[in-house]
Amino acid sequence: MSSTDTIIIGGGHNGLICATLLAKAGQKVVLVEAADTLGGLARDREFHPGFKASVAQTLYALPTSVIKALDLEQQGFIPSKETLTTTALSLTEPPITLAGARIVGACPTDAAAFANYKQQLATFSKALAPFWSKTMPRIGATGFQDLLTFGHLGLNMRTLGKADMLEFFRVATLPMRDLVDEHFSGESLKAALCWDGILGSQLAPRSPNQGVLTLLNRMAGQWEGEHSVPAGGMATFIGALIKAATAAGVTMRTGAPVKQITISGSEQGQRCSGVALENGEVLTSERVISSADPKTTFLNLVGPRHLEIEFSNRIRRLRSKGYVAKLHLALSGLPKFSGLDTPSGRLILAPSMDTIEFAWDAAKYGEIPDQPVMDVCLPTLTTPGDAPAGQHILSANVMYIPGELKEGWTDAARDNLTAQLITQLEDYAPGIKALVLGSELLTPEDLQQQFRVSGGHWHHIEPAIDQLLMMRPTYEAAQYATPIEGLYLCGSGSHPAGDISGNPGRNAAREILS
């Protein structure tokens, strides 16, 4: 047995960030990771001999404050000064390319509306940005710090001015379809603008709830929601996080899956006292911080016997079904997409909002859509070293692929879907099928099994209105502390949600140190 101040479960970006900040504050920290490598969904993996890619392929939500807090630039992380363009592709319309506030290929009316649309969203995002990096007050809280947080939010809303404030409250919970329909007419453009509000969620363009809020959250990062690839790729980012943790004195153990969070009882109640690893080793500590998803943390590692029945029932009811599959293709050369000089940036293969809606309709019944929709990039255009010289990788986020397929996921089902997706890509990039040397398809079920994420959900749990802010993941665990003394959360299932922002990890560390 060994003793330490803090044990962190999980070596993804949030676990690494939380561990580093606590260690920099003087704590003795041990981080345990089930996989043989650190980085979670952002770690590089060889999916075909000589070809490496990560599931998380770009940065867009990482705030400057996290970069500075960990001194990541001193650890070799070089944030990209350029962002990726986003191009909406359609088989019936010309490509439309978005680059910041600029738009190329749209009709004059849509082009004129685009700058104002982006400016308004940026204004709203700036007003909300401070609250993604704060602990949300408990329901009914009246403490000074809680009232200060609410007051700050109210002041930010007031400084918008009356017109913008009223407009914010009107659009904040609109379906993405309603928002873009108000401004634009082009079908492929509207589909592409919906994309960053619904990607990774259980939503389609018509779905009410939090698509706009998700978009505003993503726009609060250093790149204002635009996607970027750091110099050296995502591996450089994860490498810098590991170097920062090492420099701070964090002990990192890989290949060390946790079997159980150990709970001891006394007259004062239950207290977390450490973890038991699957190899039988027991580690003791003053506190344990889990970057695993809430269902894994409470139902598997803690166990319902240590929880109040109402609390465990709320955890069971959390919505965590993933609907994004990951496709990697190893290509012998650079594909040519119709209408494009080069396939740079992000390519959105969603010709209309109805196409997205129909794909979602199939997936929610456990079926493969006739026409899945995709977010495609070729990471080797920015990090050529990830593939052999002259060869390339295509990386695609594929929506909507059900984790719970009606007939069940088999090798044949995966092969059939891979073939369907390559055929679909052939429509946009004639000849790409002949370039394919190898492929990898990770369904939400695969993400759950390989990365230990319940449901294979990007955000651990759906970032819906009833699972956000002071309700994320649920009350009594929404301020990073949990009902069990000494047990905390720091993963994407905590405020403010997923994506590679690092906010949950940074916020949890700040809460513990306060």
Secondary structure as the mmCIF struct_conf table of DSSP 4:
data_model
#
loop_
_struct_conf.conf_type_id
_struct_conf.id
_struct_conf.beg_label_comp_id
_struct_conf.beg_label_asym_id
_struct_conf.beg_label_seq_id
_struct_conf.end_label_comp_id
_struct_conf.end_label_asym_id
_struct_conf.end_label_seq_id
STRN STRN1 SER A 2 ILE A 9
BEND BEND1 GLY A 12 GLY A 12
HELX_RH_AL_P HELX_RH_AL_P1 HIS A 13 LYS A 24
TURN_TY1_P TURN_TY1_P1 ALA A 25 GLY A 26
STRN STRN2 VAL A 29 VAL A 32
BEND BEND2 ALA A 34 LEU A 38
HELX_RH_3T_P HELX_RH_3T_P1 GLY A 40 ALA A 42
BEND BEND3 ARG A 43 ARG A 43
STRN STRN3 ARG A 45 HIS A 48
TURN_TY1_P TURN_TY1_P2 PRO A 49 GLY A 50
STRN STRN4 PHE A 51 ALA A 53
BEND BEND4 VAL A 55 ALA A 56
STRN STRN5 LEU A 59 LEU A 59
BEND BEND5 ALA A 61 ALA A 61
HELX_RH_AL_P HELX_RH_AL_P2 THR A 64 ALA A 69
TURN_TY1_P TURN_TY1_P3 LEU A 70 ASP A 71
HELX_RH_3T_P HELX_RH_3T_P2 LEU A 72 GLN A 75
TURN_TY1_P TURN_TY1_P4 GLY A 76 GLY A 76
BEND BEND6 LYS A 81 GLU A 82
STRN STRN6 THR A 86 LEU A 89
BEND BEND7 LEU A 91 GLU A 93
STRN STRN7 ILE A 96 ALA A 99
TURN_TY1_P TURN_TY1_P5 GLY A 100 ALA A 101
STRN STRN8 ARG A 102 VAL A 104
BEND BEND8 GLY A 105 ALA A 106
HELX_RH_AL_P HELX_RH_AL_P3 PRO A 108 TRP A 132
TURN_TY1_P TURN_TY1_P6 SER A 133 SER A 133
BEND BEND9 LYS A 134 LYS A 134
HELX_LH_PP_P HELX_LH_PP_P1 THR A 135 ARG A 138
TURN_TY1_P TURN_TY1_P7 ILE A 139 GLY A 140
BEND BEND10 GLY A 143 GLY A 143
HELX_RH_AL_P HELX_RH_AL_P4 PHE A 144 THR A 159
TURN_TY1_P TURN_TY1_P8 LEU A 160 LEU A 160
HELX_RH_AL_P HELX_RH_AL_P5 LYS A 162 VAL A 171
TURN_TY1_P TURN_TY1_P9 ALA A 172 THR A 173
BEND BEND11 LEU A 174 LEU A 174
HELX_RH_AL_P HELX_RH_AL_P6 MET A 176 HIS A 183
HELX_RH_AL_P HELX_RH_AL_P7 GLU A 187 ILE A 198
TURN_TY1_P TURN_TY1_P10 LEU A 199 GLY A 200
BEND BEND12 SER A 201 GLN A 202
TURN_TY1_P TURN_TY1_P11 PRO A 205 ARG A 206
BEND BEND13 ASN A 209 GLN A 210
HELX_RH_AL_P HELX_RH_AL_P8 GLY A 211 ARG A 218
TURN_TY1_P TURN_TY1_P12 MET A 219 ALA A 220
BEND BEND14 GLY A 221 GLY A 221
TURN_TY1_P TURN_TY1_P13 GLN A 222 GLY A 225
STRN STRN9 SER A 228 SER A 228
TURN_TY1_P TURN_TY1_P14 ALA A 231 GLY A 232
HELX_RH_AL_P HELX_RH_AL_P9 MET A 234 ALA A 248
TURN_TY1_P TURN_TY1_P15 GLY A 249 GLY A 249
STRN STRN10 THR A 251 ARG A 253
BEND BEND15 GLY A 255 GLY A 255
STRN STRN11 VAL A 258 SER A 266
TURN_TY1_P TURN_TY1_P16 GLU A 267 GLN A 268
STRN STRN12 GLY A 269 LEU A 277
TURN_TY1_P TURN_TY1_P17 GLU A 278 ASN A 279
BEND BEND16 GLY A 280 GLY A 280
STRN STRN13 VAL A 282 SER A 290
BEND BEND17 ALA A 292 ALA A 292
HELX_RH_AL_P HELX_RH_AL_P10 PRO A 294 LYS A 295
HELX_RH_PI_P HELX_RH_PI_P1 THR A 296 VAL A 302
HELX_RH_3T_P HELX_RH_3T_P3 PRO A 304 HIS A 306
BEND BEND18 LEU A 307 LEU A 307
HELX_RH_AL_P HELX_RH_AL_P11 ILE A 309 ARG A 317
STRN STRN14 VAL A 324 LEU A 331
BEND BEND19 SER A 332 GLY A 333
TURN_TY1_P TURN_TY1_P18 SER A 338 GLY A 339
BEND BEND20 ASP A 341 THR A 342
BEND BEND21 GLY A 345 GLY A 345
STRN STRN15 ARG A 346 LEU A 349
HELX_RH_AL_P HELX_RH_AL_P12 MET A 353 ALA A 363
TURN_TY1_P TURN_TY1_P19 LYS A 364 GLY A 366
BEND BEND22 ASP A 370 GLN A 371
STRN STRN16 VAL A 373 CYS A 377
HELX_RH_3T_P HELX_RH_3T_P4 PRO A 379 LEU A 381
TURN_TY1_P TURN_TY1_P20 THR A 382 THR A 382
HELX_RH_3T_P HELX_RH_3T_P5 PRO A 384 ASP A 386
BEND BEND23 ALA A 387 PRO A 388
TURN_TY1_P TURN_TY1_P21 ALA A 389 GLY A 390
STRN STRN17 HIS A 392 MET A 399
BEND BEND24 GLY A 403 GLU A 404
TURN_TY1_P TURN_TY1_P22 LYS A 406 GLU A 407
HELX_RH_AL_P HELX_RH_AL_P13 ASP A 411 TYR A 428
BEND BEND25 ALA A 429 ALA A 429
TURN_TY1_P TURN_TY1_P23 PRO A 430 GLY A 431
HELX_RH_AL_P HELX_RH_AL_P14 ILE A 432 LEU A 435
STRN STRN18 VAL A 436 LEU A 442
HELX_RH_AL_P HELX_RH_AL_P15 PRO A 444 PHE A 451
HELX_RH_3T_P HELX_RH_3T_P6 SER A 454 GLY A 456
TURN_TY1_P TURN_TY1_P24 TRP A 458 HIS A 459
BEND BEND26 HIS A 460 ILE A 461
HELX_RH_3T_P HELX_RH_3T_P7 ILE A 465 GLN A 467
BEND BEND27 LEU A 468 LEU A 468
HELX_RH_3T_P HELX_RH_3T_P8 LEU A 469 MET A 471
BEND BEND28 ARG A 472 PRO A 473
TURN_TY1_P TURN_TY1_P25 TYR A 475 GLU A 476
BEND BEND29 ALA A 477 ALA A 477
TURN_TY1_P TURN_TY1_P26 ALA A 478 GLN A 479
BEND BEND30 TYR A 480 TYR A 480
STRN STRN19 ALA A 481 ALA A 481
BEND BEND31 PRO A 483 ILE A 484
STRN STRN20 GLU A 485 GLU A 485
TURN_TY1_P TURN_TY1_P27 GLY A 486 GLY A 486
STRN STRN21 LEU A 487 LEU A 489
BEND BEND32 GLY A 491 GLY A 491
TURN_TY1_P TURN_TY1_P28 SER A 492 GLY A 493
BEND BEND33 SER A 494 SER A 494
TURN_TY1_P TURN_TY1_P29 HIS A 495 PRO A 496
BEND BEND34 GLY A 498 ASP A 499
TURN_TY1_P TURN_TY1_P30 ILE A 500 SER A 501
HELX_RH_AL_P HELX_RH_AL_P16 ASN A 503 LEU A 513
#
